[in-house]
Amino acid sequence: MSKNKNVFDNVLQLIGSTPLIKLNKMTADFDGDFYAKVEAFNPGHSSKDRIALHIIEEAERQGILTPGDTIIETTSGNTGFSIAMVSIIKGYECILAVSSKSSADKIDMLKSMGAKVYVCPAHVNADDPRSYYQVAKRLHEEIKGSIYINQYFNQLNIDAHYNTTGPEIWDQTEGEITHLVACSGTGGTISGIAKYLKEQNPNIKIIGVDAYGSVLKKYHETREFDDKEIYPYRIEGLGKNLIPTATDFDAIDKFVKVTDEESAHTAREISNTEGLFVGYTSGAAMQAIKQLNEEGEFKSTDKVVVVFPDHGSRYMSKVYSDKWMEDQGFFDSKHEVHTTIEYIK
């Protein structure tokens, strides 16, 4: 049927072409104009739809994946959901090794999409046999007719965003973008976008967002892996305890670190000011913009694009739960609980 009538053959045809939405209230006092690339408009509600489709279709083109095979991946939740969605349409089995840090909402969603889920302890070394990296590798070795996506070390992760997200942002800003701000986990999103944008204009500044407890910022600055940087943190899909080859550190100009607490409150603030119901990592990316603004990074003529990677519905048991926020000690005199539900008896 004709796409001109907004009718599609299947859900996968909706992947990409996400909107760029101007941020107004949160940046009213900032220098420059700020726009969010809202990846929750993908059908799987995250930027990971792009890599799932690209990597799987490339495996099909190479003849290493045929209907009935099994796709295995490590995920903090979003990539797994996207792979499960693509697997349903294309006829593959899906097995996911998930970090225990992933929200219960994400894990339930993966199960609902027909995936078999292995929940692995989050705070173990990457080479520990219980880590989700090692569990996925073991399952791949044991299951005949399986492929391991391995997004952290897969060049196709970068290519997916080089081919789609980067050109979209360039076109949507009519080439006037001056800064890109994006969280870095696997690094595929920021690296792919950065590669494309830098080819168009090498003066565009690429700023990565990292978590305290992650090794990425220090590695970018020193090219040395320092395991003393590693300690538990709460933000999902951001930062790493290893160095992913899917991160092109040369394409990134600088990293900014953000805290769990400030990122959580900023995610809530986005929802309550801009009307965009976004996830924890979106809060982290916006928190980085706040910090950069305080440092005088931006000027009045700048056009800044921030990537909001996923949807807030995946964090109902975390940043959008008053109980979880209270349990983490995130409420204080500055950020108090405001009850907005009243039960009529």
N, C-alpha and C positions, 0 to 999 in steps of 0.2 A: 504494500500500500504506500501511498505517497507520504513522504516525510513533511511535505508542505502542509498537510492537515494535522500535523503533530501526532501522527500515528506511527508506531514502531513495531518491528517484528519481534523484539524481545527487549528485556530490561537493559541489556548490555549496550544497546545503541544510545542510551542516555548518558553514558560515561563521558566526562569532559565537558568543555564549554560552560564552565561554572561562572557565575557572575562576579564582577568586581563592584563592591558596594562602598560608597563613601562613608567614612566614620565622621560623625558630626559633633555629638555632645562630649565624648571622652577627649577629643582633641581640639576642642573649641579654643583653648588658650595656648595651643602648641603652634610653633612656626611650621608652615608648610601645609600641604594637603595630604590626607591619609586615607587609604583605600584598603579594604579587606578582600582578599581572594577567598571566597567562602566555599570551601570544598565539601561542606555538608550537602550541597545541592547535587552531588553525585548520587546515583540511586542507592549505593551502599553507604551513603552518608559520610564518606571520607575520601581523602586524596588517594588512599590505597587502592581504590577501584582502578585507577590508571595503571598501576604497576601489575596488578593481578591479571588484568586483561592482556596487557602487552607481553608479559613473560610467558603466560600460558599459550597465547597465539604464536609466539616465536617458537616455543617447543613443538607445537603442532606443525609449523612450517618446516622444522628440521627433522620431523618424523620420529621424535623421541617420546611423543605423547599421543596415545590413541584412545578412543572411547573405551571406558571400562578400567583404565589405569587409575592409579592412586596419586594424588598430589599431597605432599607433605610440606609443612612449613612451621617455622618458629614465629611467634607473633605476640604482641602485647594486646591484641584484640582486633584492631582495625583491618590489618592485612588479612587476617584469618577470615573475617566476615566477607571481605571482598573475594577471596579465593573460593570460599564456600558458595557464594552467589554465582560466580562464574562456573564452578564445577556443576552446580545444579543444571544450568542451561546447557552445558556442553557434555554432560554425562560422565563425570569423573567422581571417584570416591575422594573424600577429603579428610585428612588427619592433621590435627593442629597441636603443637606443643606450646603451651601458654604459660607465661609468667604468673605466679601466684599474686603478683602486685596488680594484675589486671582486675578491673572492677567486676563485681558479681554480675552486673548488667551485661558487660561484654561477654562473659563466659556463657551466660544464659542465652544470649543472642546467637553465639556460635553453635550451641547445641540445637537451638531452634532452626538453624539453617542446615541441619542434617550432618554436621561435622562430628567426627569422633575427637574428643578433646582430652589431652593429657595436661593436667595442671602441675607445673614444676616449681620448686622453691625459687623465689626471686633472688635471695641474698646469698648465693653461692657463686664460686668462681666460674668463669665461662667454660673451663675445661673439666669441671666437676661432672661426673656421669649423670647426676640428677638435674643439671642445668637444662633449660629448654633447648639450647643449641645441641648438646650431646644427645638428648632424648630423640630429637628429630633425626640426627645423623644415624642413630642406632635403628630407628624404625625404617629409615630408607634402605639400610643394609639388609634388614630382615624381610622386607616386603617386596616380592617380585613384581615387576611392572609398575614401579613407583618412581616419581621424580621429586627431588628436594629443591624447592624454590630458592632457599638460602638468600633472602633479600639483602642481608648485611654484606654479602660478598658477591653480588651479582651486578655486572655492568648494566644489564637491562633495566635495573631499578632507576639508574640515572637516565638512560635513554628514553624511558617512558615520559619523564618530565621535560626532557630536552625536546622531544617531539610534539608535546601537547601543551603543558602548563606554561612553559617559557614563551612560546609564540602567542598564546592567548593573552598573557600579561602585557607583552610588547604591543600587541594590537589594541588591547583595551585602553592602554595609556597613550596610544598614538605615539609611542616611542619617547614619551616625556618622563618615564620613571627615572628617579635619581637614586633610590634606595630600595632594596628588598630585604625584609626581615622575616626569617623563617626558623622554626625549631629544627634541630638536627638530632636525629636518632640513628636510623640507618644512614642518613645523609643523602639518600637518593633524591628527595624532593628539592632540597636547597641546591644540590650539586647540578642536577639537570637543568633547573631554571637558570642558575648562575651561568652555566656554560653557554646557554642560548643568549641570554641578555648581554653577557660580556662580548660575545661575537658581534652584537649589534652596536654596543657602546661600551668600551672597556672602562669608562669612568663611572659606570653604575656601581654603587657600593653594596656589597653583599654582606649581610650581618647575620651570623648564626646565633641561635639561642641554645644555651646549655644549662644543665642543672648542677647545683652543688651536690657532690657525690659522684660526678661523672668525670671522665678523663679527657673529654674532647677539647675543651678550651686550652688546657695546658699543652696538649699534644700539638695543637695548631700553632702555638707560640714557640714551642721548643723542639718539636718533632721527637720528643721522648715520651714513652709510656711510663706513667708514674702511678703504680698501684696504691700509693699512699693517698691519692686523690679519691679513692673509691670508698664510699660508705652508703648505707641505705638512704633512699629518698622516695618520695611518694608519687611524683609526677610520672605518668605513663607515656611511653612513646617518645621520650625525650632523654638525650644523654646516653652514655654507654659505659660499660666496664671493660670494653675491648675497643680496638680500632677497626671500624668497618672499611673495607676497600671500596664500598659504595659511596664513601665520602671523598670528594675531591677537595682536599684542604687548600690547594693552591687557588681554587676559584672563590674562596671565602676570604673576605678582607679582615674580619674580626669576629670574635665571639663575645657574647654577653651572658653572664650567669644570673639566674633568677632563683628565688627561693620557692619552696613548696607552698608556704603560707600566702605570700603575696600573689603568686600565680592563681591560687584558688579563689581569693577574693576578687582578683581582676576578672576572672571568668564570670563570676556572678555579676560584676559591674557591667560587663559587656551586655549581658542579658537584660539588665535593668535600665540601661541607658540607650543602647542602640537597637534593642529589640531582636538581637541575634542570639539564639540559644546555642551556644558553642561549648566545646569541650575544654578539658583541663589544659591541654597544650596550647589552645588558642589564648587562654588566659596568660600562659607563660610568654607567648609571643607578644601580646599586648603589654605585658609588664615590662618586657625589654624595651619597648618603644617609650614607655614612661621614663625609664631610667636613662635612655639615650637622650630624651628631650631635656631632662634635668642636667645632663652633661653638656648641653649646647650642640648636639650633633646636627640638628636640622636648621635650615634657614627658610625664609618665607616663600622662596620660589621652588622649594623641593616638592616632589611628588613621591610619596612613600607608599609601597605596597607591603602589606603584612599577610602572610598565609595563615588562615584559620583552618586547621586540618580536618576537624570532625565536628560532630553534633553533640549537644549537651545531654541528649537522652541516654548516652552511654555512661553517664557519671551521676545518675540519680542516687546511687548508694554512696557516693563520695562527695564531690564538691557541692552538689546541690542538696545534700542531706545535712540538716542542721546538727543532727546527732553525730555524724562522722566528723564534721568540722569542729564540734565541741570536744569530741574524743581526742582529736589531734592537738588541741590547745590553740586553735586558730581564732577563737573569739576572745576579744579583750575590750578595753575601754574604747579603742578606735573602731573595732569591728564587733558590734554587739548583735545578739540574736533579736530580730524584729519579727514577732509573731504576726502573721497576716491571715491566719485561718481561725475562724470563729465558728464553733459548733452550736447550732440552735437546737435546743431540746424542747 
